[in-house]
Amino acid sequence: MKNIIFFGYGSEYLLGPIASNIKTHNIIEINNFKLNYKIEDLKKNVYETIIFSCHLNLDKFLYNYHYKNIDNFISPNEILKKLKINKKYYLIHDLSEFYLNEEINYLQKIDKILSPIHYNDPLFSNKIINIGWIKNYETQDEKNIKSKNILFLSDVGYYEKNFQYFVEDFDQKLKNIEFYKLPVMSEKPKKIINFLKEKNINQINDTENSYRFLSENKIYTNGFSSIIFEALTQNNSVNIIKTRTNELINWSKVLVNPFRDVSFKFTLEENLSYVTVSPLSNNLNLKFNYDKFINIL
């Protein structure tokens, strides 16, 4: 039985459903929101494989800034330096940005990049393995939410700390919203949750697979995130609410085809309140190849 590490944090950790169904290997889940490990204890073993389902440039400073200070924080770089691991993989977990410029150097230490599609990248051409989109792996029954208006909220930490700004930015734009979903967070934003509850807007559990709600509902968000492209790849439009946290974004510049040489087109329409992104053509096959994934472990 192989020792295999699945590593991630919060909403960037997409390996939980698969981990719970693998019985032939010893899967160690290091998800800093839920499970605490000490690096000294982990050093006692040798590992066949690690899969990072998070950005590799994450360090304690960034973690504390975006989330909270926790004991026994372990960074991806610390894992790479201190543990004996035979195979090191990076799982693309965000369709808006496959990887950040800040983590290019870290990717040099990775053996393979597990991608939702096959594409050419001169920096990593020999590293890319197409396994399909990880969120297409689903074991739980989907909730019966269809033909509804759903808000996928971004910048939650900022708005919880500056709650009055949340009220100012969203109060008049929530009239048609029937459901909302938050990212997985270590601490729930109580002010935001109570406010939306008073508006009779139903919450979708943050552990639910967002991808399953994006094809047959009207989608709203306020951030530049994977949600936009996850909806577009299912031939659905996205309405981006204009707020103070995105007012400086030039949407025509940041919303570019993340799939590189694969044909994928969409349009943008903008008014004072929204940016609406709609699909034009979609030749993508994002089916998840479970057998291929298991075979590379």
Secondary structure as a PSIPRED ss2 file (coil, helix, strand):
# PSIPRED VFORMAT (PSIPRED V4.0)

   1 M C   1.000  0.000  0.000
   2 K C   1.000  0.000  0.000
   3 N E   0.000  0.000  1.000
   4 I E   0.000  0.000  1.000
   5 I E   0.000  0.000  1.000
   6 F E   0.000  0.000  1.000
   7 F E   0.000  0.000  1.000
   8 G E   0.000  0.000  1.000
   9 Y C   1.000  0.000  0.000
  10 G H   0.000  1.000  0.000
  11 S H   0.000  1.000  0.000
  12 E H   0.000  1.000  0.000
  13 Y C   1.000  0.000  0.000
  14 L C   1.000  0.000  0.000
  15 L C   1.000  0.000  0.000
  16 G H   0.000  1.000  0.000
  17 P H   0.000  1.000  0.000
  18 I H   0.000  1.000  0.000
  19 A H   0.000  1.000  0.000
  20 S C   1.000  0.000  0.000
  21 N C   1.000  0.000  0.000
  22 I C   1.000  0.000  0.000
  23 K C   1.000  0.000  0.000
  24 T C   1.000  0.000  0.000
  25 H C   1.000  0.000  0.000
  26 N E   0.000  0.000  1.000
  27 I E   0.000  0.000  1.000
  28 I E   0.000  0.000  1.000
  29 E E   0.000  0.000  1.000
  30 I E   0.000  0.000  1.000
  31 N E   0.000  0.000  1.000
  32 N C   1.000  0.000  0.000
  33 F C   1.000  0.000  0.000
  34 K C   1.000  0.000  0.000
  35 L C   1.000  0.000  0.000
  36 N C   1.000  0.000  0.000
  37 Y C   1.000  0.000  0.000
  38 K C   1.000  0.000  0.000
  39 I H   0.000  1.000  0.000
  40 E H   0.000  1.000  0.000
  41 D H   0.000  1.000  0.000
  42 L H   0.000  1.000  0.000
  43 K C   1.000  0.000  0.000
  44 K C   1.000  0.000  0.000
  45 N C   1.000  0.000  0.000
  46 V E   0.000  0.000  1.000
  47 Y E   0.000  0.000  1.000
  48 E E   0.000  0.000  1.000
  49 T E   0.000  0.000  1.000
  50 I E   0.000  0.000  1.000
  51 I E   0.000  0.000  1.000
  52 F E   0.000  0.000  1.000
  53 S E   0.000  0.000  1.000
  54 C C   1.000  0.000  0.000
  55 H C   1.000  0.000  0.000
  56 L C   1.000  0.000  0.000
  57 N C   1.000  0.000  0.000
  58 L C   1.000  0.000  0.000
  59 D C   1.000  0.000  0.000
  60 K H   0.000  1.000  0.000
  61 F H   0.000  1.000  0.000
  62 L H   0.000  1.000  0.000
  63 Y H   0.000  1.000  0.000
  64 N H   0.000  1.000  0.000
  65 Y H   0.000  1.000  0.000
  66 H H   0.000  1.000  0.000
  67 Y C   1.000  0.000  0.000
  68 K C   1.000  0.000  0.000
  69 N C   1.000  0.000  0.000
  70 I C   1.000  0.000  0.000
  71 D C   1.000  0.000  0.000
  72 N C   1.000  0.000  0.000
  73 F C   1.000  0.000  0.000
  74 I C   1.000  0.000  0.000
  75 S C   1.000  0.000  0.000
  76 P H   0.000  1.000  0.000
  77 N H   0.000  1.000  0.000
  78 E H   0.000  1.000  0.000
  79 I H   0.000  1.000  0.000
  80 L H   0.000  1.000  0.000
  81 K H   0.000  1.000  0.000
  82 K H   0.000  1.000  0.000
  83 L C   1.000  0.000  0.000
  84 K E   0.000  0.000  1.000
  85 I E   0.000  0.000  1.000
  86 N E   0.000  0.000  1.000
  87 K E   0.000  0.000  1.000
  88 K E   0.000  0.000  1.000
  89 Y E   0.000  0.000  1.000
  90 Y E   0.000  0.000  1.000
  91 L E   0.000  0.000  1.000
  92 I C   1.000  0.000  0.000
  93 H C   1.000  0.000  0.000
  94 D C   1.000  0.000  0.000
  95 L C   1.000  0.000  0.000
  96 S C   1.000  0.000  0.000
  97 E C   1.000  0.000  0.000
  98 F C   1.000  0.000  0.000
  99 Y C   1.000  0.000  0.000
 100 L C   1.000  0.000  0.000
 101 N H   0.000  1.000  0.000
 102 E H   0.000  1.000  0.000
 103 E H   0.000  1.000  0.000
 104 I H   0.000  1.000  0.000
 105 N H   0.000  1.000  0.000
 106 Y H   0.000  1.000  0.000
 107 L H   0.000  1.000  0.000
 108 Q C   1.000  0.000  0.000
 109 K C   1.000  0.000  0.000
 110 I C   1.000  0.000  0.000
 111 D C   1.000  0.000  0.000
 112 K E   0.000  0.000  1.000
 113 I E   0.000  0.000  1.000
 114 L E   0.000  0.000  1.000
 115 S E   0.000  0.000  1.000
 116 P C   1.000  0.000  0.000
 117 I C   1.000  0.000  0.000
 118 H C   1.000  0.000  0.000
 119 Y C   1.000  0.000  0.000
 120 N C   1.000  0.000  0.000
 121 D C   1.000  0.000  0.000
 122 P C   1.000  0.000  0.000
 123 L C   1.000  0.000  0.000
 124 F C   1.000  0.000  0.000
 125 S C   1.000  0.000  0.000
 126 N C   1.000  0.000  0.000
 127 K C   1.000  0.000  0.000
 128 I E   0.000  0.000  1.000
 129 I E   0.000  0.000  1.000
 130 N E   0.000  0.000  1.000
 131 I C   1.000  0.000  0.000
 132 G C   1.000  0.000  0.000
 133 W C   1.000  0.000  0.000
 134 I H   0.000  1.000  0.000
 135 K H   0.000  1.000  0.000
 136 N H   0.000  1.000  0.000
 137 Y C   1.000  0.000  0.000
 138 E C   1.000  0.000  0.000
 139 T C   1.000  0.000  0.000
 140 Q C   1.000  0.000  0.000
 141 D C   1.000  0.000  0.000
 142 E C   1.000  0.000  0.000
 143 K C   1.000  0.000  0.000
 144 N C   1.000  0.000  0.000
 145 I C   1.000  0.000  0.000
 146 K C   1.000  0.000  0.000
 147 S C   1.000  0.000  0.000
 148 K C   1.000  0.000  0.000
 149 N E   0.000  0.000  1.000
 150 I E   0.000  0.000  1.000
 151 L E   0.000  0.000  1.000
 152 F E   0.000  0.000  1.000
 153 L C   1.000  0.000  0.000
 154 S C   1.000  0.000  0.000
 155 D C   1.000  0.000  0.000
 156 V H   0.000  1.000  0.000
 157 G H   0.000  1.000  0.000
 158 Y H   0.000  1.000  0.000
 159 Y H   0.000  1.000  0.000
 160 E H   0.000  1.000  0.000
 161 K H   0.000  1.000  0.000
 162 N C   1.000  0.000  0.000
 163 F H   0.000  1.000  0.000
 164 Q H   0.000  1.000  0.000
 165 Y H   0.000  1.000  0.000
 166 F H   0.000  1.000  0.000
 167 V H   0.000  1.000  0.000
 168 E H   0.000  1.000  0.000
 169 D H   0.000  1.000  0.000
 170 F H   0.000  1.000  0.000
 171 D H   0.000  1.000  0.000
 172 Q H   0.000  1.000  0.000
 173 K H   0.000  1.000  0.000
 174 L C   1.000  0.000  0.000
 175 K C   1.000  0.000  0.000
 176 N C   1.000  0.000  0.000
 177 I C   1.000  0.000  0.000
 178 E C   1.000  0.000  0.000
 179 F E   0.000  0.000  1.000
 180 Y E   0.000  0.000  1.000
 181 K E   0.000  0.000  1.000
 182 L C   1.000  0.000  0.000
 183 P C   1.000  0.000  0.000
 184 V C   1.000  0.000  0.000
 185 M C   1.000  0.000  0.000
 186 S C   1.000  0.000  0.000
 187 E C   1.000  0.000  0.000
 188 K C   1.000  0.000  0.000
 189 P C   1.000  0.000  0.000
 190 K H   0.000  1.000  0.000
 191 K H   0.000  1.000  0.000
 192 I H   0.000  1.000  0.000
 193 I H   0.000  1.000  0.000
 194 N H   0.000  1.000  0.000
 195 F H   0.000  1.000  0.000
 196 L H   0.000  1.000  0.000
 197 K H   0.000  1.000  0.000
 198 E H   0.000  1.000  0.000
 199 K C   1.000  0.000  0.000
 200 N C   1.000  0.000  0.000
 201 I C   1.000  0.000  0.000
 202 N E   0.000  0.000  1.000
 203 Q E   0.000  0.000  1.000
 204 I E   0.000  0.000  1.000
 205 N C   1.000  0.000  0.000
 206 D C   1.000  0.000  0.000
 207 T C   1.000  0.000  0.000
 208 E C   1.000  0.000  0.000
 209 N C   1.000  0.000  0.000
 210 S H   0.000  1.000  0.000
 211 Y H   0.000  1.000  0.000
 212 R H   0.000  1.000  0.000
 213 F H   0.000  1.000  0.000
 214 L C   1.000  0.000  0.000
 215 S C   1.000  0.000  0.000
 216 E C   1.000  0.000  0.000
 217 N C   1.000  0.000  0.000
 218 K E   0.000  0.000  1.000
 219 I E   0.000  0.000  1.000
 220 Y E   0.000  0.000  1.000
 221 T E   0.000  0.000  1.000
 222 N C   1.000  0.000  0.000
 223 G C   1.000  0.000  0.000
 224 F C   1.000  0.000  0.000
 225 S C   1.000  0.000  0.000
 226 S H   0.000  1.000  0.000
 227 I H   0.000  1.000  0.000
 228 I H   0.000  1.000  0.000
 229 F H   0.000  1.000  0.000
 230 E H   0.000  1.000  0.000
 231 A H   0.000  1.000  0.000
 232 L H   0.000  1.000  0.000
 233 T C   1.000  0.000  0.000
 234 Q C   1.000  0.000  0.000
 235 N C   1.000  0.000  0.000
 236 N C   1.000  0.000  0.000
 237 S C   1.000  0.000  0.000
 238 V E   0.000  0.000  1.000
 239 N E   0.000  0.000  1.000
 240 I E   0.000  0.000  1.000
 241 I E   0.000  0.000  1.000
 242 K C   1.000  0.000  0.000
 243 T C   1.000  0.000  0.000
 244 R C   1.000  0.000  0.000
 245 T C   1.000  0.000  0.000
 246 N C   1.000  0.000  0.000
 247 E C   1.000  0.000  0.000
 248 L C   1.000  0.000  0.000
 249 I C   1.000  0.000  0.000
 250 N C   1.000  0.000  0.000
 251 W H   0.000  1.000  0.000
 252 S H   0.000  1.000  0.000
 253 K H   0.000  1.000  0.000
 254 V H   0.000  1.000  0.000
 255 L C   1.000  0.000  0.000
 256 V C   1.000  0.000  0.000
 257 N C   1.000  0.000  0.000
 258 P C   1.000  0.000  0.000
 259 F C   1.000  0.000  0.000
 260 R C   1.000  0.000  0.000
 261 D C   1.000  0.000  0.000
 262 V C   1.000  0.000  0.000
 263 S C   1.000  0.000  0.000
 264 F E   0.000  0.000  1.000
 265 K E   0.000  0.000  1.000
 266 F E   0.000  0.000  1.000
 267 T E   0.000  0.000  1.000
 268 L E   0.000  0.000  1.000
 269 E E   0.000  0.000  1.000
 270 E E   0.000  0.000  1.000
 271 N C   1.000  0.000  0.000
 272 L C   1.000  0.000  0.000
 273 S C   1.000  0.000  0.000
 274 Y E   0.000  0.000  1.000
 275 V E   0.000  0.000  1.000
 276 T E   0.000  0.000  1.000
 277 V E   0.000  0.000  1.000
 278 S E   0.000  0.000  1.000
 279 P E   0.000  0.000  1.000
 280 L E   0.000  0.000  1.000
 281 S E   0.000  0.000  1.000
 282 N E   0.000  0.000  1.000
 283 N C   1.000  0.000  0.000
 284 L C   1.000  0.000  0.000
 285 N C   1.000  0.000  0.000
 286 L C   1.000  0.000  0.000
 287 K C   1.000  0.000  0.000
 288 F C   1.000  0.000  0.000
 289 N C   1.000  0.000  0.000
 290 Y H   0.000  1.000  0.000
 291 D H   0.000  1.000  0.000
 292 K H   0.000  1.000  0.000
 293 F H   0.000  1.000  0.000
 294 I H   0.000  1.000  0.000
 295 N H   0.000  1.000  0.000
 296 I C   1.000  0.000  0.000
 297 L C   1.000  0.000  0.000
